[in-house]
Amino acid sequence: MRFKWTSIAITIASFTCLFAGCATNTCEATQGKVREFQLKMQAAIDSNKFYPKEAVTERVQGTVTMSFDYINGNKAQNVHVEKSSGSIYLDSAALIAVLQANLPPKPCGMEDIKHFVFTENFSF
């Protein structure tokens, strides 16, 4: 089955925290770096995604909005469904994909960003 991402976004209180610590590291989190990181994170989560057989049998489709904290070791913790797809099967599959993902290292300039939100669309 094919999974379509509707969006992946970095949620932060202020865009300026993207640049925290850059004065000492002489780097900055440009839009290009942020987008590249988003794509790598998406690929890491995609590599663990599956369409639950119960959802396939019942032809269930839906969109799940998830949030998680990025921790050292390139893993996610505090994974939550922010907005359910309406299907426990799809919500659980999204949770599992995030928890099992080996997330990419954060690029220079994004070290202080910890919380991420994304929306995933399950469709046939």
DADACOR-V592614 format. One record per pair of residues at least 24 apart in sequence whose ideal C-beta (glycine too) atoms are under 6 Angstrom apart, sorted by the first residue. I is the first residue (numbers start at 1). GAP is how many residues later the second one is. D is the distance in whole Angstrom. If there is no record, write none. Layout:
i=I gap=GAP d=D
i=I gap=GAP d=D
This chain:
i=1 gap=50 d=4
i=3 gap=46 d=5
i=4 gap=117 d=5
i=5 gap=37 d=6
i=5 gap=115 d=6
i=6 gap=113 d=5
i=6 gap=115 d=5
i=7 gap=112 d=5
i=8 gap=30 d=5
i=8 gap=34 d=5
i=8 gap=110 d=4
i=9 gap=108 d=6
i=10 gap=103 d=6
i=10 gap=106 d=6
i=11 gap=104 d=6
i=11 gap=106 d=5
i=12 gap=101 d=6
i=17 gap=95 d=6
i=20 gap=92 d=4
i=22 gap=87 d=5
i=25 gap=83 d=6
i=27 gap=81 d=4
i=27 gap=82 d=5
i=28 gap=81 d=5
i=29 gap=80 d=3
i=29 gap=81 d=5
i=33 gap=74 d=5
i=37 gap=70 d=5
i=40 gap=64 d=4
i=41 gap=62 d=6
i=41 gap=63 d=6
i=44 gap=57 d=4
i=44 gap=58 d=6
i=44 gap=59 d=5
i=44 gap=60 d=6
i=45 gap=52 d=5
i=45 gap=53 d=6
i=45 gap=56 d=5
i=48 gap=49 d=4
i=48 gap=52 d=4
i=48 gap=53 d=5
i=49 gap=48 d=4
i=50 gap=43 d=6
i=52 gap=37 d=4
i=52 gap=41 d=5
i=54 gap=35 d=5
i=55 gap=34 d=4
i=55 gap=35 d=6
i=60 gap=27 d=5
i=61 gap=61 d=6
i=61 gap=62 d=5
i=62 gap=24 d=5
i=62 gap=25 d=5
i=62 gap=28 d=5
i=62 gap=60 d=6
i=63 gap=58 d=5
i=64 gap=26 d=6
i=64 gap=27 d=6
i=64 gap=30 d=4
i=64 gap=56 d=5
i=65 gap=54 d=5
i=66 gap=28 d=5
i=66 gap=32 d=6
i=66 gap=52 d=6
i=67 gap=50 d=5
i=68 gap=30 d=6
i=68 gap=48 d=6
i=69 gap=45 d=5
i=69 gap=46 d=6
i=70 gap=44 d=6
i=74 gap=28 d=6
i=74 gap=29 d=4
i=90 gap=32 d=5
i=94 gap=26 d=5
